């Protein structure tokens, strides 16, 4: 996917709990195995730069990344944008940014337009992968299927509720509160239905091209 966009930037979005951060870590490990310059930003005011001489932590305003660096940025509530060093390097075409983001378009719309970024919506785990993950963590197959049907498709939510069933009443309250808020004030959400206040709690954001047979049986 990434070679054809080597001089550009990609925004990876999707509901929470789908593995966006895990994908960034996969990219990090892959590039480190190839001996390639790679930077990783998780905190808002710093990032780690991995080169053939080792790993160093730098402030977000660090002067210049090495040429052809892959700059991996994991967005969160406190850190909605890539750091200054990443954006500057991207603007001058000597680094390639891969940034994850929540599905709320307000978090990346301006950045995506300004940098002509390619957008990619990460899909949910299929049932087979959810079962495999549950088995690795020691859960019974039928229990996993039941949770996929009732609480899916967010793997994070399913794993949390299987690990701590006492959280189920609290999760139900969150779902009901979000659903009531959405129904009572639809006008607030109709132009931004991806808003974090309701997205992934009431419904799921996913790519349009997914075939029916691969869709999980429930949306939680």
Secondary structure, 3 states (H helix, E strand, C coil): CCHHHCCCEEEEECCCCCCHHHHHHHHHHHHHHCCCCEEEECCCCEEEEEECCEEEEEECCCCCCCCCEEEEEECECCECCCCHHHHHHHHCCCEEEEEEECCCHHHCHHHHHHCCCEEEECCCCCHHHHHHHHHHCCCCHHHHHHHHHHHCCCHHHHHHHHHCHHHHHHHHHHHHHHHHHHHHCHHHHCCCCCCCCCECCCECCCCCCCCHHHCCCCCC
